[in-house]
């Protein structure tokens, strides 16, 4: 394509010279105009073929698009895997192909068990796509699970099947990394790639590898990404992956040790990392802090019910209208909390109003069977 574009531009220059030194100027100018238009619509090598949905890929990475697409087809992967592999290449190389010494995907370890056995870009591509195909098949076509497994290894697929119904989540990635750190003989040999990993003692691999790759492709909007959380109930679950750790109703208070009423449900999440989402359309009427609730957000819904989200580490929502699936905060343990979790409530009026009635969130969410 670049050659064709160059030929057309060269033709334009030659015609311009003829215009300057001939009397048939009008016709020649018309031809030049047509040539320029054709040259403009022929795609060049610049720009990302992923149509700018995510962050830009470097030109050094994009030069391998055709070779990667051919190998994706050879391995019988879906077309979208080409975009995924380009994003993985950007992540693995940092966009600096020259610094990879030919192993552009850092594929040597998956092929030879050691670093440096691959020094040819084509061999690196072939091995990378082949290895991704293995992870994709193990993950039964779950793309995010395959991406994280590309970094962690195939053992992550089995771990996700055992602990999270075969689905990917950041919490599962963190727990797997922590597990692997416990298993290694010399955990001090592992240098944390990210501060988040250091904070959670999860330095095995990259616990945020999926996010790192997907930022070059572009995630769907939050409400689309949360399809897994949309239940059969009136509201959507406020987390992508839901585990109830404390039910609504009477319980022994974990802080005071006394019997008391728990006016919501507690949902497991990772403090400082897991995003919390609005359970339904409505209006954010409160983003505040209290000693008991910590950082919290309150949403009023059209049917005059309210949902509350407490113990957040960070409040993302502002006052005003909000849509189901919009991010409203980040999981935390602020206020009166013994560990990271989301305290989720459904009620008939704001927190501070007297004679407030609290409802069991299970009546509004599809959370499956209650554990005995």
Residue, then its C-alpha position, 0 to 999 in steps of 0.5 A: x500500500x505504501x508503494x502505491x501511495x508513493x506512486x500516486x503522489x509521484x504521479x501528482x507531482x509530475x502532473x503539476x509540472x506539466x500544468x505549469x508548463x502547458x496550456x491544458x491546465x484545467x484538465x490536468x488540475x482535475x486529474x491531480x485532484x482525483x489522484x490526491x483524493x485516491x491517495x488519501x483514501x488508500x490506508x497507510x501504515x500509520x495509526x492503530x488498526x484497533x480504531x483508537x478504542x484504547x491507547x495507541x499502539x506504537x508503529x514498531x508494534x503495528x508493523x507486525x500486524x499482518x504476520x500476527x494475523x496470519x499466525x492467528x488464522x493458522x492457529x484457528x483463533x478468532x479474529x479478535x485474537x489479532x488485536x489481543x496479540x498486538x496489545x500483548x506485544x505492546x505490553x511485552x515490548x513496551x513498544x520498543x521492538x529494538x530492545x527485545x533482541x529479536x524475541x519481540x513477544x518475550x516468548x523464549x521462556x514458554x518455548x525453552x524454559x529459559x530466556x534468550x533462546x529466540x532471537x527472530x521476530x517471526x519465531x517469537x510471533x509463532x511461539x507467542x500465538x501458539x502459546x496463547x492458543x493453548x491458554x485460550x483452549x484451556x480457558x474454553x474460549x474465555x478471552x480474559x482468562x486466557x490473557x491472564x493465563x498467558x502471564x501466569x501460566x495454565x495453572x491459573x485456569x484450573x485455579x479459576x475453575x476451582x475458586x471462581x466458576x472458571x471466570x476471570x476476576x482481579x480478586x482471583x488473580x491476586x489470590x492465585x499470585x499470593x498462593x504461588x508466592x506461598x509455594x515458592x522456595x525463595x519469594x524474595x527472588x520475585x520483584x513486584x511489577x506493581x505497587x498493588x502487587x507489593x501491597x497484597x503480597x502478590x508479586x508472582x506475575x502481573x496481577x493486573x495483566x488483563x488491564x494492562x493489555x486491554x487498555x490498548x484494545x478498549x474496554x466496553x462501557x461499564x454497564x456492558x462489562x457488568x453483564x455478568x453482574x446483572x441478575x434476575x432481581x430488580x437491581x444489578x449486583x454492585x460487583x462483577x463477582x459476588x461472594x456474600x460474607x455476612x447476611x442481612x439480619x441478626x448477627x454477632x457484631x465482629x467489632x463489639x462482639x454483641x448481638x445486633x442487627x446487620x442492616x445490609x449484606x457484606x460482599x467480598x472485594x479487595x480493598x483499594x482495587x475492586x470497583x463498585x458499581x451502581x445497582x440501578x439508575x437513579x440520583x446520587x444524593x450523598x457522598x460522605x464519610x461517617x465513623x460507622x460507614x466510612x466513605x459511602x455513597x447513597x443513590x435514590x432510585x425512581x421507585x423511592x428506594x435507596x441503595x447504599x455502598x459503604x466502607x469505600x476506599x475511594x468515592x468516584x460518584x458525584x452528585x446527580x444522575x447515574x446509570x446502572x453499572x456506572x462506577x461509584x467507588x472502590x472497595x475499602x475498609x474505611x469506617x467501622x470495618x475489620x477488613x476490605x468488603x462492601x456493605x450494601x444496603x437497600x432502604x426506604x429513606x436516607x441513612x440519617x433519617x429516623x424510622x428508616x426501614x431496611x430491606x434484605x438486599x437478597x429480595x432485590x438481587x439475584x444472588x443464588x442460594x443462601x449458604x446455610 
